[in-house]
Amino acid sequence: MSDPLIRACDDYIVMEPGKDEKFLNKEGTKEWLITWLEQLEELPKDLEDQPSLDAAAIRLLDTACDLEIKPGFILQWFAVRLDPPNP
């Protein structure tokens, strides 16, 4: 299970092979993942039980940091904190 602190982050860095990294907010990252999930012929086994692509993207955000689209083509995303936490 991922660190609960990660779920408190609202910003992500996303990376695609051959492209510059991008910073997206949580909603933008979820939409980015959905766009990629729509391109898959089959969802990964651990996402098959999700009721929608929206739910599958949220599960990925909560439990993973990469997704192999095809052999050698791996998407990555990492939660980042752009502002220091309040003491």
Order of alpha helices (4+ residues) and beta strands (2+ residues): alpha-beta-beta-alpha-alpha-beta-beta
